[in-house]
Every structure is written in C-alpha cells, then in structure tokens.
C-alpha cells in the first residue's frame, strides 16, 4: 500500500511573501504573485502598480493616511493623489521597495502582536527597545527598518532587552 503524498509545508519565506502579497491586494492588484524573494525583487524593479498601494492604504485600521505613512512609503499624499490621474503609471522602484517593506513589517507585527489593529497601534507608539522612537518613524531609512525588524524578531522570541 502506497502512502499518500504529503503536501510540502510552505517555508517561512513563502508565508511571509504570501502575507505581504495579501496586504498589497494579491495577484489581482499586483498582476502577478511572487513566490520567492527573488520574484519579489524582480517585480519591485518594474514598480508596483498603484492599485497595490491603494489596497494597502485601504486595509489600514489605525494609521490611515497620516504623515507617518507618507514618510514610511516615501510618497506624499499629494503625490499619491496625482498618481490617481495616471492609473497606468507604476510606483518608482524606491516607492515600491518602501511600500513592500512597510507591508512586510506590518505583516510581521500583526503576527507577533496578534492583530493588525494592535500592530498599527504599536507602530505609532514610542518603543523602549528602540530608544523611545516610534517604529513607523524608523521606516524612513533602510537602517531604521532593519532596527524595527530586529526588534520584532526579539519580541517574537521573547527577548526584550
């Protein structure tokens, strides 16, 4: 008697990518579905469709369209509004990368803290482990985003100091 084939469990990378893709509107908004970090990299080089950022902003519960979000994704609200006039235009590589990174950090914070609402509130509050900086403010630079990711990993594993 042959044993039934077991489905391969998705890797942590694949699960993380699925969560980010979901926050960005899935394959419908992205017009593709990356399955690896390399796929995501290639997609970001072409620029995310505006629909992905619109979907992400529409999913926010606490943060909404604040100045903090503008800094995190590298685009002012006015620039975003101007983009609406040219729906076929994609985000720049930098804006795409920052949007992807923000979605990734939001997904990770949601997993660690239990809900998207809790994650968004955490992003807005000064964190002791981040020298009383608000995590959302640190997302303006790659170094700051790395600090937030490292801090989330520490929270996930119960290492607070």
Beta strands, then each sheet from edge to edge (+ up, - down):
strand 1: 126-127
strand 2: 133-134
sheet 1: 1+ 2-
end
